[in-house]
Amino acid sequence: MDGIDILRAKLKALPVTPGVYRMLNEAGEVLYVGKAKNLKARLTSYTQPERMGVRIRKMVFETRTLTVVETRTEVEALLLEANLIKSLKPRYNIIFRDDASYVSVVITDEPTPKIQKHRGVKKAKGSYFGPYPSAGAVYATLDLMERAFRLRTCSDSVFKGRTRPCLKYDIKRCSGPCVGKIAAEDYLHTVRQAKRFLQGERQQVLAQLQQEMQAKAEALDYEGAAAVRDRIRALAAVSSASTALTHALDEADVFALVREGGKLAVQAFYYRHGQHVGNHLFTPKQLDETDDDAVAMQAFLAQHYSGRAVPLRVVVNVMPAEAETLGEALQHSAGRKVVLEAPQRGEKRMIVQQAARNAVQALRRKAEESADWQAQFAEFQAMLGLENPLERMECYDISNTQGRQAVASQVVAGPEGMLKNRYRKYAIKGKDTPDDYAMLAETLGRRLKKGDLPDVFLIDGGKGQLNVLVKVMEDAGLLGEGGPALCSIAKGEERDKGLEVVWHWRGNRAVELPVAFNSPLKFVLQRIRDEAHRFAITYHRQKRAKALVASPLDDIPGIGPAKKKALLLHFGSRAAVEGAALEELMRVPGISKTLAEAVWGWFHGGQG
């Protein structure tokens, strides 16, 4: 059954108002999300196959259900469409890989403000600066603020509990407002200077500091003058080191959309306070040769700024389709005027062209890497004797510390490279003693229950690990012809890279594959294996770090974070809480008699 017939049957009842439509397949999965100024007119175009590209025609063929939502304006439809695409990730939409989470710098609004990084929704009252496209840019900014302005970065609880200055005061990274090492008025003056500096008033702040240094020197306050001099040096060093300073783009995002070799990419440059603070390359998940650049740019910008802060200026090399509507949507999201422009001359044009050149070079590098991966996958397919092209390989690794915090990783690779959206991690449930074989068997058993098996299973290990894989496959009835190829990659002598041995289960025994020393294929297999190891050990470290801060107090019914904090502040340690008498527990602020009895009973076997 063709979806065109389904759409034709619904046309008569469709409204002629703005709105958003969703096309779903027989299983109820959302295939496509679109918006329209006139829903009826837009959906009529899907009943004319001669005007569709290959991707859209295939999508319409699979469509079984159509849902529409009317909106008051086209701007509302555009915003809703962008939100739905980001949340639903429909198979046939142009979805740009855009997982970057922006980070801001905030100076809090309180009697003694602190400076810190902030990610996500603005919750605390204060002055926000950014957003910055990378955590690295934020950490560099915070480091500068500490050296130049010596603002506090500690939490409120630490700040209130200080009786003497911390190490940051000794190394001249904090002015010590917690213990009165700086007068409150002077500290707030420094805060105001820091805000002006982050707002882009660099030269004005430097000039003011130079005047302050001169005044202190004339007043014979040489120590104070030296402190201001150090601040000036820190700020001047950053300003002089900035080779990407531009007055044409004070606060702007620059996007250049290019095509190369049938691929499309958008290179982003981010400018804050006239300085280039970072960049990202975005590539679409779905694209037809017939997709217009203006339409692609519109899709990118709408998705990119869905739930993200919009800067004062958005500069592009291709003006997006329906630019006026998109501009209104950006201003609606920002709550202020936003300039959307495609410069034709001047410094901004040169910056856009530079971004475009970066995008072209990045696409060429990706094309070369992809061609190499495809060649190595084809060679590995031939080596394994597979009839069909090798499209997906899964690699597994185990990580634990003497059996504790045991985890497993699953990474996936294809002819285009690593497929990070298909990575999975497993927390081992059945073993807490050192037994990598049992842990691997548990992981593989859980994986097989999910179906959709890869062309090749690759295990980090030798014959022993390969035997575990074979046993699990045999128990599941999946061993034999037509099933996935079963392999393992063992570390070489003295764990030397390049000397790995690759084993393949062929017939009823393990056979060493003739993968040449330092060959491109061996490098690809090493990279896949190393990625599995990296992913496993990262997850293991996360679990280990979480275990280190865990406390038996967390398990006591009725004891939440606030009560736990009160007990630890009062007694100083978990051991002291455990050894406290019932009467002592009852004297802790916020701990009732019932809670005190619960805590005492938990540690002394009387919990019920």
N, C-alpha and C positions, 0 to 999 in steps of 0.2 A: 504494500500500500504506500502511495506517495503522499508526503505531507502537504503537497500543493492542494490536493483535493480537500484536506481538512481545513486549510487556511481559506480556500474559496468558500467553503460552507459557512465560515464565521464572518466573512467580510460585511454582510448586510447589517449585522448587529453591532459592528465596531463604531466607536464615537469618532468625531472629527476634531477632538480636542488634543492638547499635548498630553503625553504620558509615557509610560515605560511598559515594554512587553517582554515576556519570557517565553521561550520555546522549550518544551520538554519532550524527552523521548518516551518510549513505551514503559521504561523502568521508572519514570518519574524524575530522571536526572535533568538538570537544567543544561540545555545545549547552548543557549545564546540569550544574552540580555541586550536590548536595544532601546533607544529613546526616539521619540518622534514629535514634531510640531503638530502633525496631523496623523493620528494613529491609523485611521482607515487608509489614507493615501500611502503611508509608509508600508503597511503590511500588504497592500495590493501589489507592490513591487516584487514580493516574494512568490507571487503566482505567475511570474513571467520568467521561465527558466532560461530563455535566450539571453537575458540581461544579467545573469548571475555568474560569479566566478566559481571555480571548482569547489572551493571550501564551503561557500554559502549554499551551493546546490546540494552538496552532500548533507549539510545540516538540515535543509528544508525537507529532504527525502526522509530523514530519520524522525522528523517532528510528528508527534502524536497529540500533543496538548498545547494550547496557547492560553496564556493568562495576561491580562492587561491591567494596568493601574493608571487611572487618570490623575493628572496634576494640574495645578492652577496655571502654571507658566512653563515655558520651555526651559528656563533656568532650573526650576525645581526638578524637571525631568532629567536634565543633565546631571545634577548632583545625585539624584536617586540612582541613575544608571551607573555612575562611577562607584557608588557604595556597594551596589549589588554585584558588580563585576569583581571588586576586590574581595568580597566576602564569599561569593559562590564559586568564583573561578570557573566560569562556563567553558566547556571544551572548545567552542568555536569562536569565542571572542579573541580579539587581539589583546593579550595580557602581557604586559611588560614585567620582566623579572625585577621587582622593586621591593626588596625586603629590608632596605635601610631604615633604621629607626632613628629619627633625628634627636639630637641632644642639645639642650640649652644650658646656659650659665645663668644662675639666679643669685641675686643679692637680696636676702630676706628683709622683710619689713618688720623689725622688732627693735627694742631699745639698744641692743648691741648686735647689729646685723652680721650675718655670716655669709660667705660665698660658697657655692657648691654647684655641682652639675645636677641637671634635672632632665628626666626622660618621661615622656607621656603627657597626660593632662596637667595643666597648671592648677595645682591645688593650693600651695602655700602663697600667702600674700608677699609680694616683693616685686623687684624689677628684673624682668627676664631679657636676656640678650642672646641672639642667635635667631633661629636654630642653626647649629653647626651640622654638617653632613657626616661627621665622623667623631667618634669618641676621642681619637687622637688630637683633633683640633681643640676639643674642649679641655683635655688634660694639659695641653700646651698653654691654653689661656689661663687656666687655674694656676699653673706653675708660675706664670708671669705675674699674676695678681698677688701671689704669696710673696714673691721676691720684691716686687715694686711697691705694693701697698700694705703688705703684712696684715691682711684681713684674716679673721679667724675662720677655720674650716671645721671645727669640732662640733659634735652634736650638742644639743641644749643640755642634756643630762650631764655630759662630761664638763661642759662650760660651767654649770652651776655648782658642780662638786669639786672644782679645783681649789686647792689651798696654796699651791705654788705653781709657777709657770712650767709648761711642758717643754719637750725637746725643741719644738718648732720655734719657741722664743729664743732659746740658746743659739740656734743656727740662723737666726734673723729671718724666719719665715712667718712670724706672727708678732704682733706688737704687745701681746699679753694683756688684753682688756679684761680677762677673767679675774686677774688679781690686782688690777689697778696700775699696771705698769705704764699705761697711757691714759690720760684724762679722757672722760667720756666725750667731751666736746671735740677734742683733737681727733679721737677715733672716728666720730661722725664726719668730721671734715675730710678725713682720708677716704671714707666711704663715698662721699660725694665726688671726690676726685676720681675714684675708681669707676664710678658710674659714667662720668663724663668721658673717661678714656674708652670705655667699652661702647659708648655711643658714637665714637669716631672723632672726638675732639682731642686728638693726640697732641697736636702742636700747642693748643691752648693750655693743656695740662702741663706739658713740659715747660712752657714759658712761666706758668704760675709757680712750679716747683723751683725753677731757677731764681725767681724773685724771693721765695721763702729761704732758699739756701743763702742768698746774699744777705738777707735781713738777719738771719741767725749768726752768720759770720761777723757782721758788724756789731751785733750784740755780744760778741765773744762767746757765743754758745757753739763752740767748735764741734762738740759731740753731736749736737742736733743737726748742724750743718753737714757733718759727714754722713749722717743717716739719710738726709735728703739727697745728698750727692749719690749715694748708692742706688736710691730709687731712680734718679735721673739716668744713671748708667744702664740700669736694667731696661728701662723704657726705650732709651735711645738705641740700645743694641737690637731690640726687636724691630724698631722702626727702620733702622738702616739695613737689617738683614732681609727685610721684605722686598723681594724682587718682583712681586706680583701686585704692587700697589697701584690702584687706578682710581682717579677721581670721577671717571665716567660711570662707574658701577659701585656706588656706595653700599647699597644692600640689594642684591639681585641674584637671580638664578639664570644661568645661560644654558640653553639647550640647542644642540645641533643634531638634526636628523639626517642620516646619510644612508645610501644603499651601495653595496659592494658585493659583487659575485652572487647576486640574487638574495642577499641577506640585508637586513635592516638593523640599525642601531641608533640609539640616542646617547650622545655624550653630554654630560652635565658638568658645568663649572659653577661653583658656588662662591659668591663674594659677600663678605660681611665687613663693614666699615672700610670699604675700598680695598680689601685684601682678599686674595684668592685663598680660601680656607679648605678646599677639597674638591673632589670630583668623583663621578660614578659613571659607569657605562651600563646602559640598559638595553636589553634585547627582547623582542617580542616572542611569545610562545607560539602564536598562530599568525600567519601572514600569507596572503595571496599575491601573485605578481600584479594583479589588477588593483590592489589596495592603493589608494591615492596617498601621497605623502602628507597632504593637509589633513586627511581623515586620520591617518596614523598619529600625527602630532596632536590632534584634538583628543584622541583616545589616551595618548600618553599623559598629557597635562591633566586631564580630568581624573585619571587614576592616581597620578603622582601626588596631587594635592587633596585627595580624599582623606580627610582626617589629619592633614598636616598643615603647619603654619605656612602662609603665603607671604613672600617678601614684598617689598615695595615695587619691585620691577621684575618682570619676566621677559627675557630676551631670547628670541628664537631665530633660526635661519629660514624656517618655513612657517608662514602664518597659518595657524590651524584653521580647519573648516569651522564655519559658524563662529568666527572669532568674537563677534559682538556678544553672542550668548555666553560663550566661554568666559569672556572678560567680566560679564555681570556675575557669573557664578563664582569666579575667583574673588571679586570684591565682596560678594555676599559672605564667602567663607572667611575672608580677612577682616571684615567689618570696617574697611577703609578703602581708599582709592588704591588700585593696583594698575600699573602701566604694563600693557602687553604690547610688545613691539618687535618688528623685524627690521633692524637698522640696515640701511643701504650704503652708508659711508661712515667714516670717522673711526674712533678708537673702539667703540662697541662693535662695529662691523668686523674689525680686525680680530677681536676676541672671539666672536662667533665663528669666524673662519678658522681660527686656531683650534677651537673645539671640534669643528668638522674634520680637520686634518687628523686629530687624535682619534676620532671615531673610525675613520677610514683605515688607519694603521692598525687599530685594535681588531677590526673585522678581518683584515688580512692575516694578522697573527692567529686569530681563532680559526681561520680557514686552513692555514698550514698545519696547526695542531690537530684539527679534525681530520685532515687528509692522512696524517701520520697514524692517528688512532685507527682509522678505518683500515689502513693497510695492515696494521698489526693484528687487528681482529680477524681480518681475512686470513692471515698466516696462521693464527692460532686455531681458527676453524678447520683449516686444512690439516693441521697437525693432529687435531683431535678426531678427524674423520667425520665431522658433522655434515649432514646433507644440506641443511638449510643455513642461511647466513647467521652468524653469531650476533644477536641483537642485545642480549642482556647477560651480564655476569654478576653474580653476588659473591662477596667475600666476607668471611667471618673471622672474628678474633675474640679471645677471652682475656679479661683483665681482672685481677683481684690481688689482695694482700693477705697471703696465708689463708685464703678462703673467705676472708671478710670483704664486704662491699663488692661482691662478685657481680660482674656485668659482662655482657657480650655486645658486640657491634655487628651490624649488617650494613655494608656499603654496596652501592650498585654502580656499575660502569656499562657504558654502551659505546658504539662506534664514534659518538661525538665527544666522549669524555665521561667524567664522573657525573652521575645523576643524583645530585644532593637531595632533591625533593623526595627521593625514594629511600633514603637512609632510614634505618630503624635501630633502636637500642633496646636491650633486654636486661632487666634486673633478674639475676638468677634467684630462684625461689627454693630449689630442692637441695642445695648443698651450701654449707658454710664451713667446710673443711677443704684443704687444697686437693682438688680433683678436677683438673681441667677437662678430662675426658667426659666425666659425668655432666659437667656444666655445658660442654659443647653438645652433648646428646640432648640435654633439655632444651637448649636454644633451637637446635635443628628440628626437634620434634614440634615445638611450638610454631616454628616457621612453616612447616609442611601443612599444618592445619589451615593455613590461610590460602592455600592454593596458588594459582598463577605462578608456576615455577619458572625460574630462569633457564637459559640455555646451558649455563655452566655454574656449578657450585665450586667455589675456590676457598679452601681453608688455610689459614695461617698455621703451618705446622708440617710435620713429616708424615711417615707411613702410619703412625699411631693415630693421628687426627683423621687421616683419610679413612682408616678402618672404621672409626666411629661414624663418619658420614655414610659409609657403605652400609653399616648395620642399621642405622636409622632409616635409610632409604629402603632397605630390604624389609624391615618390619612394617613399613608403610605400603609395601607392594609396588614400589616405584622403581625398583632396580631392574635394569634390562634394557633392551632395544627400545628406542623412542623416548627414553627418559633423558633428563639432564646429564651432561658430562660431569663426572665427579673428579675433582683435582685438589691437590694441596701444594703449597710452596714452602719448602723447608729452608731455613737459614743455612748458609754455607759454613765452611770451616772458620772458626773464630768469629762467627756471625758476620763475615765479610760480605758486603753487597757485591753482587756480580757473580758470586759463587753459589747462589741459591740452586736448589734442585727442585724441579717441578714434576710431581707425580700425577699419573692418570690411571684411574681404575678401568682396566680394559679386560673384558671377559670375566675372569675370576681372580685377577691379581693386579698389583700395582706395577706400572711400567714407568720408567723414567723417560720424560719427553726430551727430545734433542734441542733444547732451547740454548742457542749459542751464548758463550760468555760475552757480556757487555753488548749484546745485540739489542736493537730497538724493541723487540718483543719482550726481552727480559726486563728492560727498563719500564715498559708499560705494566707488566705484571708486578714489578717491585712497587710501582707507584700505587697500584690498587691495594696491594698488601699493606703498604705503609699508611694509606688512608684508613684502612680498617683498624690498624693499630692505634693511630692518632685518635680516631673517633671513640674507640673503646677506652683508652686511658683517660681521655677527657671526661667521659661519663663517670668512670671509676673515681677520679679525683673529686668530682662534684659530690658523689655519694660519701666519699671519705671525709671531705670538708664538712658536710652536713652532719655526719656522725660525731665529729670532734666537738661540735657546739651543742649536741643533743644533751639533755639532762634528764635524770630520773624524775625530776619535778614535772616534766612535760606529761608524764603518764598519770599523774594524780588527778582524779576526778575533781572538778571545781577549781583547779589551779590553772588559770590562763596566763598570758604574757604579763599582765599588770601585777597579779599576785606573785608570780615567780620572781619578777623584778624586785618587788617589795621584800620578799624573803632573802634574796641574795644580797641586797643592799644592807639589810639589817644584820645578817650573820656573816657576810663576806664570802661564803663558799657553800657548795652543795654539802660537803662533809659536815660543816658546822650546823647546817639545817638538820641533817640527819641525826646529829648528836644532841640537839636541843631538847630541853624538857618541854612538856606540854604548856606549863605556865609561861615559859619564855616565848613559845610560838604565839600564844594569845596576846602578848604585848606588842607584836608587830603591827604597825598601822595598816588597817584595811583587812586584817585577818581575823575573822570571827571565831568564836569558840568552836563552831561546827567545823570550819575549815582547819583550824589548828588540830582538832581531834583527827581529821582525815589525814593530815600530813603526818602526825605522830604515828597513827595507826599504820600508814603505808610503810614506814620504815621499821616498825617494830612488830609487824605481823598481826596487827589488830584491826585490819581494814574490813572486817566483816566476818 
